[in-house]
Amino acid sequence: MPAPELAKKELIERAVERSGVKKKDAKPVVEAVLALLGEAVAEGRELNLKPFGKLRINRSQERSNGTVFVCKLRQPPAAAGAANNAAGENAGEGQKSSKDPLAEPAPDS
């Protein structure tokens, strides 16, 4: 059974949890990065973003409701392992991921 779709709202929430930054600071950054990724794909550019992986557009087709891109995404073994670990992270409440965080949380004052 495939994992549920990852929507922007959940992506922002996870970035906030992992980085320790405030949602009001993370949201515009995540939205800007998503816009940049969308623009790069629309230009037909290859993406090489570790640990996400390397994305290459194989072909595209214009449709009435937008452009359909057929892409190939190659992830390094560490990223694939992180994806397989996602279910385990969600099951163990209170456990911190040992994967690379976006940023370390500030020490408590």
C-alpha positions as a LaTeX table, in Angstrom:
\begin{tabular}{lrrr}
\hline
Residue & $x$ (\AA) & $y$ (\AA) & $z$ (\AA) \\
\hline
Met1 & 0.00 & 0.00 & 0.00 \\
Pro2 & 1.55 & 3.33 & $-1.01$ \\
Ala3 & 2.14 & 6.05 & 1.56 \\
Pro4 & $-0.34$ & 8.93 & 1.61 \\
Glu5 & 0.34 & 12.02 & $-0.50$ \\
Leu6 & 2.59 & 14.65 & 1.07 \\
Ala7 & 0.85 & 18.03 & 0.82 \\
Lys8 & 2.47 & 21.44 & 1.30 \\
Lys9 & 0.86 & 21.92 & 4.72 \\
Glu10 & 2.37 & 18.67 & 6.04 \\
Leu11 & 5.73 & 19.48 & 4.43 \\
Ile12 & 5.82 & 22.82 & 6.27 \\
Glu13 & 4.79 & 21.18 & 9.56 \\
Arg14 & 7.54 & 18.56 & 9.23 \\
Ala15 & 10.14 & 21.21 & 8.33 \\
Val16 & 9.15 & 23.15 & 11.46 \\
Glu17 & 9.42 & 20.01 & 13.62 \\
Arg18 & 12.76 & 18.97 & 12.18 \\
Ser19 & 14.40 & 22.39 & 12.10 \\
Gly20 & 13.03 & 23.95 & 15.27 \\
Val21 & 12.28 & 27.23 & 13.49 \\
Lys22 & 8.94 & 28.96 & 13.88 \\
Lys23 & 6.21 & 28.20 & 11.35 \\
Lys24 & 6.00 & 31.87 & 10.34 \\
Asp25 & 9.71 & 31.71 & 9.41 \\
Ala26 & 9.63 & 28.30 & 7.71 \\
Lys27 & 6.49 & 28.76 & 5.59 \\
Pro28 & 7.81 & 31.46 & 3.21 \\
Val29 & 11.10 & 29.58 & 2.75 \\
Val30 & 9.36 & 26.28 & 1.93 \\
Glu31 & 6.99 & 28.06 & $-0.46$ \\
Ala32 & 9.91 & 29.84 & $-2.19$ \\
Val33 & 11.82 & 26.57 & $-2.59$ \\
Leu34 & 8.75 & 24.84 & $-4.04$ \\
Ala35 & 8.28 & 27.72 & $-6.50$ \\
Leu36 & 11.94 & 27.50 & $-7.55$ \\
Leu37 & 11.68 & 23.72 & $-8.04$ \\
Gly38 & 8.52 & 24.16 & $-10.13$ \\
Glu39 & 10.20 & 26.79 & $-12.29$ \\
Ala40 & 13.28 & 24.60 & $-12.81$ \\
Val41 & 11.14 & 21.64 & $-13.89$ \\
Ala42 & 9.10 & 23.89 & $-16.21$ \\
Glu43 & 12.38 & 25.01 & $-17.82$ \\
Gly44 & 13.31 & 21.35 & $-18.36$ \\
Arg45 & 16.26 & 21.56 & $-15.98$ \\
Glu46 & 17.72 & 18.52 & $-14.27$ \\
Leu47 & 17.70 & 18.72 & $-10.47$ \\
Asn48 & 20.55 & 17.36 & $-8.37$ \\
Leu49 & 19.50 & 17.97 & $-4.76$ \\
Lys50 & 21.07 & 15.75 & $-2.12$ \\
Pro51 & 19.61 & 13.99 & $-0.17$ \\
Phe52 & 16.40 & 14.30 & $-2.23$ \\
Gly53 & 18.10 & 12.84 & $-5.27$ \\
Lys54 & 18.69 & 13.51 & $-8.94$ \\
Leu55 & 15.62 & 14.22 & $-11.06$ \\
Arg56 & 15.69 & 14.08 & $-14.85$ \\
Ile57 & 12.74 & 14.89 & $-17.09$ \\
Asn58 & 12.28 & 12.15 & $-19.68$ \\
Arg59 & 9.45 & 13.78 & $-21.59$ \\
Ser60 & 6.62 & 16.28 & $-21.22$ \\
Gln61 & 3.22 & 16.75 & $-22.80$ \\
Glu62 & 0.99 & 19.81 & $-22.86$ \\
Arg63 & $-2.56$ & 19.16 & $-21.69$ \\
Ser64 & $-5.56$ & 21.44 & $-21.25$ \\
Asn65 & $-5.12$ & 21.43 & $-17.46$ \\
Gly66 & $-1.31$ & 21.86 & $-17.45$ \\
Thr67 & 1.90 & 20.14 & $-18.46$ \\
Val68 & 2.50 & 16.48 & $-17.65$ \\
Phe69 & 6.14 & 15.62 & $-16.94$ \\
Val70 & 7.46 & 12.07 & $-16.94$ \\
Cys71 & 10.52 & 12.11 & $-14.72$ \\
Lys72 & 13.17 & 9.77 & $-13.42$ \\
Leu73 & 14.27 & 10.26 & $-9.81$ \\
Arg74 & 17.37 & 8.51 & $-8.53$ \\
Gln75 & 17.91 & 8.65 & $-4.78$ \\
Pro76 & 21.08 & 7.65 & $-2.98$ \\
Pro77 & 20.75 & 4.64 & $-0.66$ \\
Ala78 & 20.67 & 6.85 & 2.47 \\
Ala79 & 17.64 & 8.79 & 1.19 \\
Ala80 & 15.83 & 5.59 & 0.21 \\
Gly81 & 16.50 & 4.22 & 3.70 \\
Ala82 & 15.08 & 7.40 & 5.23 \\
Ala83 & 11.91 & 6.92 & 3.20 \\
Asn84 & 11.60 & 3.35 & 4.45 \\
Asn85 & 12.19 & 4.60 & 8.01 \\
Ala86 & 9.36 & 7.14 & 7.81 \\
Ala87 & 6.77 & 4.67 & 9.06 \\
Gly88 & 9.01 & 3.78 & 11.99 \\
Glu89 & 9.50 & 7.45 & 12.90 \\
Asn90 & 5.77 & 8.05 & 12.95 \\
Ala91 & 5.12 & 4.93 & 15.03 \\
Gly92 & 7.60 & 5.86 & 17.77 \\
Glu93 & 6.22 & 9.05 & 19.24 \\
Gly94 & 8.77 & 11.19 & 20.99 \\
Gln95 & 11.70 & 9.63 & 19.12 \\
Lys96 & 14.01 & 11.99 & 17.29 \\
Ser97 & 15.24 & 11.08 & 13.84 \\
Ser98 & 18.96 & 10.56 & 13.52 \\
Lys99 & 18.77 & 11.68 & 9.90 \\
Asp100 & 20.25 & 15.03 & 8.93 \\
Pro101 & 17.95 & 17.74 & 10.29 \\
Leu102 & 17.40 & 20.98 & 8.39 \\
Ala103 & 18.82 & 22.82 & 11.39 \\
Glu104 & 19.56 & 22.09 & 15.02 \\
Pro105 & 17.06 & 23.50 & 17.53 \\
Ala106 & 18.29 & 26.35 & 19.71 \\
Pro107 & 19.27 & 25.36 & 23.26 \\
Asp108 & 16.68 & 26.09 & 25.95 \\
Ser109 & 17.30 & 29.36 & 27.79 \\
\hline
\end{tabular}
